[in-house]
Amino acid sequence: MDSIPSPAQELVLIDRELAQLDTRRAMLLARRAWLLDVLRARAVRPAGAAGATAGGAPAWARPDGEASAWGVRTVLLTLGGALLAIAALAFTLLSWGALGIGGRTAALSAVTAVALVVPAVLLRRGLTATAETVAALALALTVLDAWALYLLAGPWAWGASGYTASAAALLAALWTGYGLAFPRLRAPLPAAVVLGQFPLVLAVVAFGGDARTAAWALLATGAGDALLALRTRSASVRATAWSAAGATAGYALLTAFEASLRGGVEPALLLLAGAVLGAAVAWRVAGAGAVACAMVAAAAWAAAGGGLLRAVSPGAWALPGYVACAALPVLVVAVASAVRVPDAVRRGLVWASDAVMGVGLLLAVPLLTWVQVWLVPDVWSGAVPAGSVVAAALVWPAVVTVTLVGGVLAAGAAVPVGAGGPGVRVAARCGALGLGALAMWTVPVAAGLPHGTMLAAHLLVVAALLGVAVRPTRVVAGLAGATPGVNAAAASGFGCAVVAAAGVAIAGLSTRAATLVVLASLALLWAGASVAAGSRPWLRAASACGAVAAAAGFTGAAGAAAGWPAHWVGVVLLAVPAATAGLGARLRHNAAAVPLEGAGAAVGAVAVALAAGRPGVLALALGLAGVIAAGTALRPERLRVAGPLAAALLVAAAWVRLALWDVTVPEVYALPVALPALVVGALRRKRDAGTGSWAAYGPGLGAGLLPSLCAVWGDAGSLRPLLLGAAALAVTLGGAHMRLQAPLLLGGGVLLLVAAHELAPYVAQVVGVLPRWLPPALAGLLLLMVGATYERRLRELRRLRDAVGRMG
C-alpha cells in the first residue's frame, strides 16, 4: 500500500530535521569551545594576578594594552636576578682589590648560602615568584663557587676535565636535593638534569679515553636520561630529560656512524646498543615519541649492520648492505604476525626503513641511468657499445640495491606494515614495478651479454611491461579499492614500457640490421598492446600512437639503409599516414581511431619537412599528402578537418610545381581550379544550410586569390595589381552583402595587401626625406592617441567582432 506521507515528502521532512540537528550541534560545539577557552584561561592564571585578563589575552597585559601588575613584577624579578648574576660574575672575575682569591671565595660562599636559605622564607610567605628568582640566582652562584674553589685549590690531580666532572656531579646532587626539599621551585631539578650530562663523559676525557669511549659514555648518559624521563612525574624534568637524551645519545650515534663508515666492530656495537635503547624506549612511550624512538632504533640498526658488512665486503657492495639491514626490521614486522608491535613503533620502523632505502636509491638509480649513456652507439657504425666491463664492477651493487628496495616495497604492499591505506599499498606496488623494470633492464648490461642478446633481453622487458599495462590485475590483486589500483598499475607499466622502448631503440642504432629488427619488434609490441588493451581506451590509443611512431621509425630507417637521400625518405615515409588513414576508416568509432590518425598526420608533417630540400620532391610529397587528406575527407566525420587540409596541400603542391616551371601567369592554372571549387561550395551550401562559409568558399577563394597575390609582390607592372584589387573588392563587397565571413575577410585581406604593395614605394620615398626624429615622435603621438581612446576603440572592435561573428 502507499505510504502516508509519500516517500518524497517523508524524505523532505527527514532532511529538514537533519538540517535542524546539524544547526543545533554547531551551536553547542561553538558554546563548548568558548567554555573550554574560559576554563583554560582561569587554570593558567597565576594566583594573585589581579591584572590578568580573560578571553585568551596574555596574563601580563591589561585590556588597554599596558602592562599589568603581574607583568611588571615578572619583568622586575627577571631583570633583578640577571643583574645580580652579572654582578656576582664580575665580582669573581674582576674584583681583585684588597681581597685575594680566598677572601673572594669565602664572601661568595657566604652570599650563596644566604641565597639558598632565602627561598625557603619566601615560600612560607607565599612569594613564589621571588623565591624562584632567588633560587635561580643561588644556583648560578654555586657554579661560581665551584669555579672559585678551582682557582683557590690550584691544579687538580685529574686536570680541569676531572675537576669539572667532579664539580658537575656534586652540583647535580646538590640541586637534586634542593629541588626535592623545595618541590614548589621549578628550576633546581631541571638544572640538575642538565648538569648530570657532563660527569661521565668528562671523567672519560680526564682518564685519557678516546672519542669512541666518550661516545659510549654519552650513550650511557642518554640511557639514564631516558630512564629518568620514563620514571619522573614532573613535566619540566621529563621535558629536560627527553631533550638531554636526544642530544647525548644522538651525538653518540652520529659519532659511531661516522666511525662505522671506515669499518670496524666497535662502532657497530655502539650502534647496536643505540638500536636496543631506542627500541626499548619506543615500546614504553606512545605517540610521536614512540615514532621517533623507533626511527632512531631502525636507523641505528641499519648503520650497524651496514658497517659490519662493509668491513668484510668490497667498497662498492656497502650500499646494498646498508639497504638490506634497513629492510630487515620492516620485513620482520611484516612476516612475524605473532609479534604485537604497537602502531607507533610500526610506523617509525617503516618510516626509517623508507628513509634509508630512499638514500640508497638516490645513490643507485643515477648509476643505473648512466648505463643507458654507455649504450648510446655511433649510429650504424657497427661498433658494439663498450662499458660493460666497467658496469660489471659498479652496476651489480646498484642492481642488487634496487632489487632489494623493490622487493621490500612489494612485501610491504602484500602485508600492511605501515600506517598507509590501500593507496599507499598501490603506490608501493607501482614503485616496486618500476624498480624491478630498472633492475631487469640493467642486468644484461652488467652481465656483459653480447649486444644482440642484450637487445633481445631489453625487448623482453618491454613486452613484460606492456603485459603488465594490459593485464594489471595481478599487480594489485587483493587490494581494497581495486579500480584505482588497477589503473595506477596499468599507467606505471605503460610509462616504464615507454622509457624502456626508447632505450632499446637508442641501443639498436649500432647497426642497420639491429635498428630494423628493434623498430619492427617495437611496432608489433605496441600494436599488440593496443589490440589487447581491453576496456582501457587511453591505453589502446596510447599504444596505437606508439605503434605508429615505431612503424615510422622503421620506414625511415629502411629507406636510409637502402641509401636513399633524405627527401626520398620523406616520400617513402608518407606510407605511414596513408596506412593510418586506412586503419582509421576501418576502426571508425574505436577509441584509438582519432589518436592513430593524429599520429599519422604528425608523421606526414615530418615527411613533408624531409622532402623540403628538393622543390620537385616537395611538390610530389605535398600532392601525395593532399591525396591522403582528400581520401580521409570522404568520411563525413573527417570532412570538416580533412577537406580544407586536402585543398591546402594540393594548392601548395601546385604552387611549388608552378614555381619550378617558372610560370609568370599563375592565374591560368589557378582559376580553372578556383571556379569549380566555388561552384561546388555554393551547391553544398545550398543543399546544407548549416555549412559555414569557410568550408564552402574558403578553398575556392584561396586557390583563386592567393597565387595572384604572391605574383603581385614580384610583379613591377600595374595590370595584375589592378585586376587583383578589383577582384578582391568585388569579393569583399559580395561577402558584406551576403553577410558571409570567408569572402569578407579573405577579400578584405587581399585588398589590403595589394594596396600596401602599391603604396610601398611612395612610403619608402617619403620616409627617406623625413628627419630621423620624426618617426619616433609620430609613434609616441600615436601611442598617446590610442591610450586616450582605448575604451572607445575596444567597444567599437567588440561591435565589429559581433557583427562578423553573426555572418554565415
N, C-alpha and C positions, 0 to 999 in steps of 0.2 A: 504494500500500500504506500501511497505517497506520504512523505513526512511533512509535518506542520511545525515550524515553518519549512519552506523549501530548502534544499541544500545550499543554494546560492545565498538566500537570506541568512541562514544559520552561519555560513562562512563569514559574512559581513559582520554579524554580531560578535563572533569569536575574535575577529581581527580588531574590532573596537575595544573589546575587553583586554586583549593583549597589549594594545597601544596604551590604554589607561594604566595597566600594571607596569609597563616599562617607564611611563612618566613618573609614577609614584616611586618606583625603585630608584630612578635617577635622583629624585628629590631627597630620598632617605640617604643615599650614598653621599650626596653633597653635604647634608647635615652631619653625617657621621665623620666625614673628613674634617669638617670645621671643628667639631668637638675634640677630635684627636689632636689637632694642632693646638687647641687651647690647653689641653691636659699636658702635652709635651712642654709647652712654654712654662707652665706652672712647675713642672717637675724639674726643669733645668735652672729655674730662677734661684739664685743664692739666697740663703736666709738673711734677712735684714736688708735686702736690696730694695730700698724704698723707691729708688728712681728707676727700677726696671720696668720695661714696657711689655705689653702682651701683643698678640697678633703677629708674631714672627719677627719683631724688631729686635735688634741687639739689646742685651740686658743693660749695657752701659750707656745706651742712648736714650735721650728724652724725646717726647713727641715733637718738640720744637727743633730737634737736630742738635742740641747742646749736650754735653757730657753729663751723665747722672752722678750722684754722689758715689755710687759703687764704682763707676768707671774712673772717677778721679782718684778714688782710693787705690784701685788696682795700679794705675799708672804711677802714682807716687811711691807705692811699695816697690814696684819693679825698678824704678829709677833709683830709689834709695839703696836697694840691695846691690844693684850693679855698681853704684858709686862706692859703696863700702868694699866690695870685692876688688875694685880697681885700686882703692887706697891701700888695702892690705897687700896687694901685689907690689905696689910701688914701695911700700914700707920694707918688704922683704928684699927687694932687689936694689933699691936706690938709696935707702936711708942709712948711710954709713956713720954719720955723725959721731956722737960720743959712745954709742952702743956698738959693741962688736957683734959678731955673728951669734955668740952665746946669749948676749943680752937681748938681741932681737928675737932669737928663738924662744927665750923664756917669755918675753912680752907677748909674742904671737900665740904661744901656747895658753897663756892666761886668757887672752881675748877669745880664743877658740873654746875654752872651757865655759866661759860665760855665755858665748853664743849657743853652745849645746844645751845649756840649762834654761835659757830664756824661753824657748818654745814651749817647754812644759808649763811655765807660769802663764804664758799667753793662751795656751789651750784651755786651762782651767777657767780663764776669764772669758772664754768664747771668742777670742780674737784669732780665728783660724787662719785668715789670710796673712796677718802679720807674722804668725808663727811659721807659716810656710816660707815666708821671705827670710826670716832669721835662720831657719833650718838650712835653707839653701846656702846662705852665707856661711854658716858653720861648716857645711860640707866642703865648700871651696877653701875655707881656712885650714881644714885638715890636710888637704893636698899641699898647701903652702907649708904647713908644719912638717910634713914628710920631706919636702924639698930642703927646708932649713936644717932639718936634722941630718940630711945627707951632707950638706955643706959643713956642718959642725963636726960630724964624725970623721970627715976626711975620706980617703979612698976605701971603698968597701972590698971585702975579701973576694967576692964574686963579681966585682965590677959593677958598672952602672946598671947593666941589664939585670943582674942578680938582685941588687938593691930595689930596683923598680918592681921586680916581680914580688919580692917580699912585701914592699910597701903596698902594692896593689892588693895582695891577699889580705893583709891586716886591715886596710881601709875598707875592703869589701865586707869583711867580717864585722868591723865596727859599724858600718852603715846598715848592715842587715840587722844587727842587734838593736840599733837605734830605731830603725823603721818598725821592728816588731814591738819595741817598747812603746812607741807612739804611733799606732796604726792610723790615726787621723791625718798624719803627714804623708803626702803623696810622693815626695821627691826621694827620700832615702833608699827605699827598696829598688826602684829602677836604676838609681845611681850605683847601687851595689852590684846589680846585674852587669852594668856597663864595665865597672872595674874588674869584675870577675873574668872578663875576656883576656886579660893580659898575663896573669901569673904563670900559667902553664907554658905558653909559647915563649915568654921572656926567660923562664927557667931553662928551657931547651937552648935558647941562644946563649945564656950565661954559661952553660956547661959544654959549649962548643958543638952543639948539634948542627947538622946541615939543613938545607932547605926542605928535604923530604921529611926529616924528623919533625921540623917545625910544622909541616903540613899535617902530620899525624896528630900533633898537639892541637892544632886548630880544629881538626875534625872531632877530636875528643871533647874539646870545649863546646863545639856546636852540638854534640850529642847531649852534653849536660844542659845546655840551654833549652834544647827541645824537651828534655825530661822535666825541667823546671816549668816550662810553658804548659805541659800537659798536667802537672800536679797543682799548680797555684790557682787560687781563686781570684786574685787581684787582676783586674783588667789591665792596669798600667804595667804591672810586672809581666803579665802574659804578652802584651804587645812588644815590650822591650826585649823579652827573651826570644820571641819569634824573629824579631829583626836581627838580633845578635846571632842567632843560629844560622840564619840565611847568610849573613856576612862572613862568619868564620868558616862554616862548612863549605859555602860556595867558593871562597878563596882557596881552601884546601883542595877541593875537587878540580878547580881550574889549574892549579899548580901541578896536580897529579896528571891531568890530561896532557898538559904541555910536556911533561916528562915522558909520558907513555908514547908520544909520537917518536921519540928516539929509541923506543924499545925498552924492555926491562920488566922484571916481575914485580918489584916493589911498588911502582906506580899503579900497576894493575890491581894489586892487593888493596891499596888505598882506595881506589875507585870502587872495588867490590864492597869494601866496608861502607863507603858512602852510599852505595846502592842499597845495602841492607838497612842502613839507618833511614834512608828515605822511604823504603817500603814499610818499615815498622811504624814510622810516624804517620804515613798515609793511611794505614789501617786504623789508627787511633783517632783521627780527626775526620771532619766532614767538610763538604762544600769545596770552595776554591782552594783551601789549604790542602785538602786531600789530592786534588788535581795537581797542584804544584809539586807536592812531595812525590807523587807517582811519576811525574815527568822527570824530576831530578833522579829518581831511582832508575828509571829506564835509560836515561841518557848516560848515567854513570856506568850502568852495566854494559851498554854498547861500547863506551870508551874503554872499559876494562877488557872485555873480550877482544875487541879490535886491537888493543895494544899487545895482548898476548899472542894473537895470530900474527901481528906484524913482526914480532920478534923471531918467528920461526918460518916466515914466508917471504918471498921476494917483495921488493917495494911496491911493484905495480899491483900486487894482489892484496894490499892493505885495504883498499876501498871495499871490495866485496866482503872482506872480513868484518869491517865495521857495520856494513848493511845487514849481514847475516845475524850478527849479535843484536842489532837493534830490532830485527824482526822477530827474534825468538820469544820475548815476553808476550807479544801480541798473539803469536801462533799458539803459545801455551794456554793463554786465556781462551783462545778460540776453540781449541780441541778438548781442553780439560773442563768439561761441563760440571764435573763434581766439585770443583773449587768455586766456592761462593765469593766472588770478587765484588766488593762494593762498586756501585756505578761510578762514583767519582774517581776511584782508583783505576777502574777500567778505562775511563775517559782519558785520564792522564797518561796511562801506558800507550794508548793509541795515538794520542797527540805527539808524544815524544818520539814514538816509532816513526810516525809520519814525517816529523821534522828531520830526523837523522836520515831517513831514506830519501827525503827531498834533497838534502845536501848531496847525498850520493848521486842522485840523478843529475843534479846541476854539474857534477864533475864528469859523469859518464856519458850523458847524452851528447854534449858537444863533440866529444871524441868520436862517437859513432856517426855523428852527422858529417864529420870531416872525411869519413870513409868514402862518402859519395864524391867528394872532391878528388880523392885519389883515383876514383874510377872514371873520371872525365878523360876521354881519349882525344888524340888528334883525329879529326874527322876523316874516316876512311884511309887512315894511314897504314892500317894493317898491324900496327903495334899494339900488343895487349897492354892495358894499363898496369903499371907497376905499383908497388906499395904493399902487397900482401905480406911480404916478409916483415916490414915494419908493423903492419897491422896485427900480425900474429903475436908480437911481443906486447903490444899496447892495448889491442882491442879485446882480447879474450877476457881480461878482468872487467872491462866495461860491459861486455856482453853478459857475463855472469851477474854483475850488479843489476843490470836492467832486468834480467830474468828473475832474480830474487825478488825485486820490488814488484814485478808483475805477478809473481806467484803469491806474494803476501796480499796484494790487492784482491786477487781472485779468492783467496781463502777468507779474507775479511768480508767480501761480498757474500760468500756462501754461508758464513756464520756471523751473525751480527755482534761484533765485539765492541763497537764504539757506541757513541750516542746518536749517530745519524739514523735516519729512517730509510725507507725504500729508495728515495732519491740519492742518498749518499751511496747506497749499495750499487745502484745502477751506474753512478759515476765511477765507482771503484772498478766495476767490471769493464766499463769502456776504457778506463785508463790502463787496465791490465791488457786489454786487447791491443791498444796502441803500442805498449811496451813489448808485448810478445811479437808484434809485427816487426818492430825495430830490431829485436834480437834475431829473429829468423832471417831478416834481410842481411844482417851483418855476418852471420855465421859462415856462409860460403866464402866471403872475402877473407875472414880471419883464418879459415881453414886452408887457404891457398889453392882452392879448386881451379881447374882450367877455366879459361874465360867462357867458353861455350857452356860448360856445366854450370858455372855461376849464373849466366843469363837464364838458363833453364830453371834453376832454383828460384831466381827472382820472379820469373813468370808464374811459378807455382805459388809464390807468396801473394802475388796479385790475384790469382784465381781463388786462393783461400779467403782473402779479404772480401772479394766480391761475393763469395759464397756466404760469408757472414752477413753482408749487407742484404742479400736476397733472402736468407733464412736466419734472422737474428734471434729467433725464439729460444734457441739453445743457450745463447749467451746470457739471457736474462731469465732463464727458467726459474720458477718458484718465487719470483718477487711479487710483492703487492704492487698494485698499480702497473700491470704488465704493459699496457699500451704505451705510456711514456717511456718505459724502459726499452721496449722493442724498438720504438722509433729512435731513441738515443743510440742503441747498439747498431742499428742499420746505418745511421748517419756517421757513426765512428768508423764502421767498417768501410763505408764508401770513401770517406775522407782519407783514411790510410791507404786505400787502394789507389786513389788519385796520386798521392805522393809517391807510392811505390811504382806506379806505371810511369810517371815522369822520370824516376831514377833509372829504371831499366831501359827506357827509351834513350836516355843520355848515354848509358853504358854501352848500348848497342851500336853506337856510332863508330866503333873502332874499325869495322869492315863493312863493305857493301852488303854482303850476304847476311851478316848479323843484323844490320839495320832493317832489311826487308823482312827477315823472319820475325824479329821482335815486333815491328809495327803490324804485320799481318796477324800475329798472335794476339796482340792487344786489341785490334779491331774485332776479332772473333770473340774475345772475352767480354768486351763491353757490349757487343751485340747480344751475346747470350745472357748477360745480366739484365739487359733491357727487356728481353723476351720473358725471362723468368721472374721479373720484378713483382708479379702478383698484384696485390691491392695497394701498392705504393706508387702513385702517379709521379711523384717527384723523382723517385729512383729510376723509373722507366725513362723519364725524359732526360735526366742527367746522364744515364748510361748511354742513351742514344746519342747524345752530344759527344760523349767520349768515343763512341764508335766512329762517328763522323770525323773527329779530329785524327784518330789513328788511321782511318782509311785515307784521309787527305795526305797525311804524312807518308803513307805507303805509296800513294800515287806519285807524289812529288819525288820521293826517293827513287822510285823505279825509273822515272824519266831522267833524273840526274845520273843514275847508274848507267843508263843507256847512252850517256854522253850528249844529251840534248842541252842546248842553251836554256837560260832561264825563261826567255819569252815563250819558247815552245813548251817548256814545262808548265807554264801558266795555262796554255791552251789545253794541255792534257788534264790539268787539274780541274777543268770545267766538267769533267765526267762525274765528279763528286756531287756538285749541286744538281746535275741532271738526275743522278740516281736518287738523291734525297727528295727531289720534286716528285719522281715516280712513286717512291715509298710513301710520301705524304698523301698522294692521291689514293693509295691503297688503304692506308690507315684511317684517314679522314678524321673521325671523331675520337681516335685514340689520344691519350694524354701526351704521347710522345710525338704527335704529328707536328705541332707548331714548333717545339724546340728543335726537332730534326730538320725542318725546313729552314729555320733560322740559322742553325749551324751550317747548313749547306750554302745559304746566302753569304755567310761570312767567308766561307772557303772561296766562293765565287769572287768576292771582292779582292781576296788575296791573289787569285788567278789573274784578274784584270790588272792588278798592280804589277805582277811579274811580267806581264806582256807589254807594259808601257814603254819598255826600252826600244821597241821596234814599232813604228806607227802602223805599218801594214799588218803585223800580227795583232796589234792592239785593235784595229778595226775588226779583224776576224774574231777576237775574243769578245769584243762588245756585241758583235752580231750574234754570236752563239749564246752569250748571256741573255740577250734580248729574246732570242727564240725560246730559251728555257723559261724566262719570265712570262712570255706570251702563252706557252703551254700551261703554266700554272694558273694564268688568268682565266683559262677556260672553266675553271671551277668557280661556281658562284660565290663561295665563301672567301675566295682569294682575289676576286676581281678588283676590289677597291684598292688593294695594295699592289698587286702584281701587274695590273693593267697600266697604270701610269709609269711604273718602273720599266715595263717592257717597251713602252713608247720612247721613254728617255734613252734607254740603251740602244735601241735601233736608230734613233735620230743621231745619237753620238757616234755610232758606228758609221753612219752615212757622212757625217761631217768630217770624221777622220779620213775616210776614203776620198772625199772631195778635196780635202787639203792635199792629199798625196797626188791627186790628178791635176793640181794647180788650176782648179776651177775658179774662175773670176765671177761667174754669174750663178750663185748657188740657188737663185730663185727657180731656175729651170728644173732643178731636182727637188726643191723643197715644196713648191706649190702643188705639183701633182700628188704629193703625199698629204699636204695640209688640207686641201679642199675635200677629198673623200673623207678624211677624218672628221672634219666639221659636219659633213652631211650625216655620217654615222652617229655623231654625238647628238645632232638635232633629232634624228629619228629615235634614238634611245631615250632622250629626254621627253619626247612626245609620248612614247609608249609607257615610260615610267616617270611620273611627275616627281617622285622623290629623289631622282638623280641630281646631284649637285652640278653646278656649272663647271667646276674644276674637272670633274670626271668626264663631263660631256664635251666641253670645248677646250679644256686645257691642253691636251696633246696636239690637237689641230692648230691652235693658235701658236703654241710653242714651235711646232715644226715650220709654220709659215713666217713667223716674225723673227725668231732668234737667229737663223742663219743670215738673214739680211742685215740684222743689227751687227753681227760680227763683221760682215763685209763692209759696213758703213765706216767703221773705225779704221779700216785700212784703205779707204777709197778717198781720193782727193777731189773727185768730181762732185757735182751738186744734184745730178738727176736722181741717183739712188736715195740720198737723204730726203729729197723732196717727196719721192713716191712712198718711201717707208713712213715718213712722217704723216703723209696724208692717210695711208692705210691705218696707222696706229691711231690717228684722230678719229677715223671712222669707227674703228673697233671700240674706242673709248666711249664715243657718243652712243653707239649701239648698246654697250653694256649699261650705261647710265639710263638709257630709255627703257630697256627691258629689266633693269634692276638685277643684273647678273654680276656676280663678284669677279669671276675669272676674266671676262673681257674687259671690265673696267680697270682692274689692277694691272693686267698684262699690257693692255693698250696704253694706259697711262704711263707705265714704267718705260716702255719702249719709246714713247713720245718724249718723255723727259730726257732719256739718254741721247736721242737724236738731236734734241735742242742743245744739250750740253756739248755734243760734238761740233755743232755748227758755231757755237759761241766760244769755244775753247781758244781759237787763235786770237780773237779780239780781247778776250780776258787776259791772255798772256801778254799781249801788246800793251794793254792798259797797266797791268801790274808792273811791267818793265819800266815805265816812266814815272811811277809813283815813288815818293820818298819812302825810305825803309821804315820810318817811324809810323807811317800812316796805317799799314795793315794791323799792327798790334793795337793802335788806337781805335781803329774801327772794330776790331774784335772785342776790345773792352767795352765800347759803347753798345755793341750788340748784346753782350752779356748783361749789361745793366738794363737794357730794354726788355730782354727776356725775363730777367728777375722781377722787373716791375709788373709784368703782365702774366706771371706764371700761372696763377689760379685761373684767370680767364682763358688762357690758351688751353689748359688742361680740360676745362669744361667744354670748349669747342671740339677738342680732339675726341673726347668721350662721345659727344653727339655724333661726330663723323663716324667713329667706330661702330656705334649702334646702327647708324644708317646703312653702312656697308654690310654689317652682320645680318641685317634683315633682308638683304638681297638673296637671290637664289644661288 
